[in-house]
Amino acid sequence: MTEAEARPHGLDHRPLPVLEDEPDRRWPDLTSTRLALLSGLLYLPFTVLGYGTDVDITNVLRSGESLLEGRYRYSRPPGALPYEGLVGVLDRIGGPTAVSLASAVMAVILLVLLGRLVADELGERRARIAVVVVATQPWFWLAATSLGDYVFALGLLLAGVLAARHDRRVLAGLAFATAIAFRSTTAFLVWAYLLAELVGERGGLDGVRAVRPAPRTRWRDGLVTGGVTAAVGLLWFVPSWLSVGRTGRFLVNEFETTGFAAMVGRWGVKNIAFFGVFSLVVLVALVPVLLAGLRLARTSVLVRFTVLVAVVAELLFLRFPWKPVHLLPVLLCVAVLLAASPRTLTWHVGALLGSQVLLALVSVTVAEPDITNAATTGRLHLGVAWGVVVNDVDCRIDPPYGDGGWPDLDTPAADYAAIDVFTCQARSWRPGGIPDDYGQGASSGRPPPHELPEP
């Protein structure tokens, strides 16, 4: 017996309202899936501009190379075996273009999955809103066109959610486990989904393929999904464990903090960098609209999940306020809330899209650190810089490590090249403060960062 058959039809057990509006006759054939594919065409030209500007480029490339040579060296604790292996193979076959192209393909898959999830609950027109909001966000644009595991982990997370929503629990667990293997912090987002299933009402899906289990099966579903996730997820990290002599050293990191005030400052500045001043103004103006979508969290597992994911992602970012791209899960929440809200109008979506395109072109800076990449404090610095996408393209066309390709992975220059490209990326949100040795990443004879003498 399904939940729809088992539960009474009182006022407190009404199904999730379907927010499908009147058919949009202007774009009758533009489904969310086709919109996702069109976004892929937008990303395609950027995939030929090298590896990108992520600080972990060298570490991931080295790890992929080590796998091909039969000796595993994880890129950073606790490892990301499937992504490291994928990068190793693709880099060997097609270099940076193949690596970036894989990111673009996965970004499109992520958008398709997001569209499927939203369309099942809210209708196709609302699905298009969610897809276009995510697809045009500049930081998603960067993640979709360069080396980085972000879209892979999020895409697999959404694949697991879609499988779970259709009661394919083992498949959901496999997808969740692989998402965690791509990016270990995804584990917190998986548990956010399992919590979303266990609490609140389950309006379920309205699609013909949907399976809506009765309330008494919630714990069983959660245990099956969580059990498969945990078991398979642990297996993915066995190679990391073996690579350090079967010890727990692969779990140890060297992450240090510079005080709570500095953490909060970085968290705030990089949230502003991620959304952009103009988009934040738009989102503040749309608070009543977003709150109307938030109210559906009581009956919608999807809305509840994305809200919990946003909270978890922000808490993690408060502890580790490093890369703005780490806030991509928060973007999913904004997109789903805007799509779900019955108060969303066309101009609301247009205003947000316009502000995101503006962030791609121009960025408003608000502060700068006292010490680049090691801030203990900072100061107000209002200014204008090139936007996220324009700056990234400039960093990739005119890279700080020179025009001869990525430095040899066996040299310290490769370590400094990764640091330099990330410093270059930061110009869109961090004015001034460029280190004196910026742009010298390709110089030989400099020791790698971890061998520098203590100051």
N, C-alpha and C positions, 0 to 999 in steps of 0.2 A: 504493500500500500504506500502510495506516495504521500508526501507531506500535504499536498493540496487536497488529497482525499481524506486524510486522517484528521486534520485540524478543523475545529468549528469555524463557522463563517461569521463570527461576531465582529464588532468594530475593531477589536484589538488584534484581529487576525486577518486583516485585509492584505491581499497580495501587494507587492511593490507596484506603484502606479507606473504605467508605461508612458514615457514622455515623448513618444513619437508624434511629431507635429504633422500638420498637413503636408502632403507630398510636395517636395520642392521641384516644381515643373521647370525651373530654369536649368537645373543640373540633374536631370532624371537618371543619367547613366554614370554619374560620378560617385561611385561607391567609396567607402572608406578604404577598401583594398586597392582600388585604382588610384586613389589619392596617395596612398603609401608608395605605390610604384612610381608615380610621378615625382614624388620626393626623392626617390632613388636617382632619377635623372638629374636632379638638382645637385646631389652629392657627387655624382660621377666625375666631373672635371677636377675636383679637389683630390682625388685619389692618386693623381700622378705627381703630387708635390712632396713626395718623400714620406718619412715615417710620422711626421707631426711634431708636436712640441711637448710631449709628456716626459716627465723627469725619469721615468722607469724604462725608457727605450733601450738603453744599453743593457740593463739587467735582464730584460725579457729576451733580447736577442741572444745574449750569452747563454741563457737557460735553454732556449730552443736549439742552439748549436750543440750544447752539451748532450741533449737527448739524441740528436742525430749521430753523435760520436759514441753513444753507448754509455755515457756517464752523466747521471742527472745532477744538475746544480740548480736548485730553485732560485727564482729571481728575487724574491723577498719572502720572509716568513708569512704564512706557513707553506707557501708554494701555490702555483696555479697551473697544475700539470696539463690539463687539456688545452689551455690557451697557449702556454709555453710551447707545447708540442706543435700546435697549429701554426704558430708564428715561425717555428723552426722549419717546418715543411714549406710553408708558403714563401718564406724569405729565400730559401734555397732554390725554389722553382722560379719565382718571379720578382724577387726583391721587394722593395718598399711598396711598389704599386700593388702587388698581389696581397700584401698584408693590409693595406688601406682599403682595397676593394672588398676584402672579406668583411671588414667593419661596416662598409656601406650596405652590403647584402644583409648582414645581421640587423642593421638598423631598420631596413625595410621590413624584415620579418617581424621585428619588434612592433613596428607601427601596424602591421597587418593583424597581429595578435591583439593589440590594444583595441583596434577597430572591431574585431570579433567580439571581445569581451563587452564593450560598451553597446554594440549593436544588439546583442542578445538580451540585454536588460532594458535599454533605453531607446532602441531604434537606430536605424541607419543614419538618419540626419544628425543625431547627437553623436554618433560614432565619428562622423567627419569632423566635428568640432574638436574632439579629443585628439584625433590624429594630426590635424593641421596645427594645433597649439604646440604639440610636442615636436613635430617635424621642423618647424620654423624657429625653434629656440636656438640661439647661436651656439651654446655649449653642447647641445645635442648634435648640432651640425659638426662641431669639431670631433666629438666622439665617433661620429659616423664616418669620418674620412681620414682617420689616422690610427696608429698603433695604440691599442688600449683595450682592456677587457670589459669596459663599462657596458656597452650595448649587448655584449654576449651574455653577461650575467643577468641583466635586466630582461632581455629577451627570453632566456630560459626560465626566469622567474614567472613571466607572464604565460609562458607555455605550460608551466606547472599549474598555474591558477586556472587556465582554461580547461585543462584535463580534469582538475578537481571539480570544477563547476559542472562537468558532464559525468561526474562520478567514476572517472577512470583513475582510481587511487594509486595503483602501482605506477602507472605512467607519470602521474603527478609527482610521486616521490622520486622517480628517476630524473625528471626534469629539474626538480628542486635541488637534488644532490649534485647534479652537474653544474647548476648555477653557482652553488657554493664552491665547487671545485675551481670554477673560473675566477671567482672572487669570494674569499672566505667570509667577508662581512655580510654577504647576502644571506647568511644563516639567520641573522636577526630579522631580515625582511620575510623570510619563509615562516618564521615563528609568528610574525605579525599577521600573516595570512591565516595560519591555523587558529590563532586567537580570534580573528575576525569571523571565522566559521563557528566558533564555540559560543560567542557572546551575541546578544541581540537576537532579533528575529531573522528568519531566513526566508526572505521573499522569493528567493530562488530565481531561476531563469524563466523566461517566457517562450523561449524557442522550442520548436518541436522536438529537438534532440535532447532537451534538458531532462535530467533526472534529479528529482528533489527528494532526498531521503527524509523520513520522519524525524522529529526532534530527538527521539531516543537513540538514533543512530549517529548523532553528532560525535560523540566521544569515540565510537568505533571507527568512524571515518578519519578522525583526527589521529588516532593511534596508528592506523594503517599507513596513512600518508607520512606521519612523522617518523614512524619506524623504518619505512623504506628509505626516507631521506637520510636519517642518521646512519643506517647501516651502509648504504652505498656511498654516502658522503665520506665516511671514515676510510673506506677502501681507496678513494681518490687520493688520500694523503699518505697512504702507506709508502709510496716511493720517496716522499720527503723524509719520512721517518727513517727509512733504510739509508738514505743518503748521508745522514749524520750519525751513523753507527748505532741505529736503533735506540736513540735517546730522544728526549723531549726537546732537544735544542732547536728543532725546526719551528717550535712554537714561540721562541724567545725573540723579541724585537728590541731595538735600541731607541724606541721612541721616547723622547724626553719632552717635558713641558717647561715653559718659562714663566709659570705663574698663572693663576686663574684670570687675572685682569687681562694679560696678554692673549690668553685663549679666547676670552669673550670678545676682545677687540678684533682678533683675526676672524672669528666666527661672523661678527657683524659686517666687517669690511668685505669678506668674500661672499656673504649672502647678497650684499648689494652688487658685488661684481657679477654674481651669477644671474640675478634677475635684471639688473640695470636700473638706474634711477627712474627712467621713464616708465618701465613696466611696473615698478613698485607703486608709482603714482596711480597707474591704471588699476592695479589690483586693490589698492586702498579704496578707490572710488567704487570698485565692484564688490566690496565686502558684503553688502546686503544680498547680492546675487549669489556669491559663494556660500553664504550662510544658508540660503534656501536649498542649495545642493547638499550642504552638510547635514541638514535635517533628515535626509534620506538614509543616513548611516544606520538608523534604527532598523530599517527593513532591507537594506541592500548590502550584501556581503562585499560587493565590489567597492562601493563608496567607503564602507567601514575599513576595508583592507588598505585602500590608498591613503586614507587619513592616518591610520596606524603606521604605515610605511613612512609617511612624511615626518611624523613625530620621532620615530626611531632614527631616521636618517639625520634629522637635525641634532638629536642627542649625540649620535656618533660624530657628527661634524664639529660639535662643540668640544668634544674630547680630542679630535684629530682635525683641526681646521686648516687643511692643507690645500687641496685642489678644489676649485669651484665645481669642477665636473662631478665631484662626489655628491653633489646635490641633485643629480638627475632624478632620483626617486621622488623628491619633493615636486618636481615638475609634473610627474604623473598624477599626483594628487590634485594640483591646480587644474590640469586638463580634464580630469574626471569630474571634479566639482563643477566646473564651468559647463561641461556637457550635461551633467545630471540636473542642474538647476532649472526649474520650470520658469524662472524669471530671466533666463539668458536670451538676449536679443542679438540680432545680426551685428549691430554697431558695437556691442560689447566685445564680441569676438574680433571684429575688425580693429578696434582700438588696441587690444592686446597684441594682435599680430603686427600692427604697425609699430608698436613700441619695441617688439622683438627684432624686427627688421632694422629698426634704428640702432639697437644695441649691436647688431652685426657690423654697422658702419661707423658708429661713433659711441664713445664711452665717456661717462662723467666720473672722474676720480674723486674720492673723498678723503683719503688719508695715505700716508706713507710711513714705512717702518723706520726705526732708528738704525737697525742693522738688517740688511737684506738677507732674507732666508733664515734669519735667526732673531726675529724681533722680540724685544723685551718691553718696548713701548712704541709709541708712534705720535704723529702730530697730524692735525687737520691740514689737508692739502686739496682744495677744490680746483679742479681743472678739467680739461677736455683732452681725450686721447683717441687714437684710432680704435674703432670698435673691435669686438672679439674676433670676428671672421676676417676682417681686413688686416688686423694685426697678425693673425695666425698665418695668413697667406704671405705676408711680408716676411715673417720669420722663416717660412719654408722656401720661398724663392731666393731670399738672400740670407742663408743660415749663418749663424755666428761661427760655425766650425769650418767655413770655407765652401768652395764649390766642388770639391773632389769627392763627394759622397761621404757617407758616415765613416768616421775614423775606424781603424782596425780595432776589433773587439779585444785584442790582446794587449792594447796599449792604454795607458792612463788617459790619453786624449779622448777616448770613447766615454769615460766617466764624466769628464768635463764638458763634453759636447752635450750630454743629456742635461747637465745642470744649466748650461748656457741657453739651450732652446727653451727650457722651462722659465728661465729668467726673462727671455724674450717674450714668451706668452704673457707673463705677468705685467707687461707694459700697458695692457689695456685696463688694468685696475690699480696699478702701483706706479705712480709717477716718481721719477728720480730714483735715487738709491741703487743705481746700477753699479755692481762691483767693479773695481779697477781692472780686474783681470777678465772681465766679460769679453767674449769673442776670441779668447785664446785657447779654446777647448781642443783645437787640433794641434797645439804645439807639443812637441815631444820633450821628454825630460822632466815633466812635472809629475810628481807622485800622485797616485789616485787619492781621492778625498779621505779615505779611511786611513791613509798612511801619513797624512800631514801632521807635523808636530803640533802639540798643544800650544795655544797662544799664551 
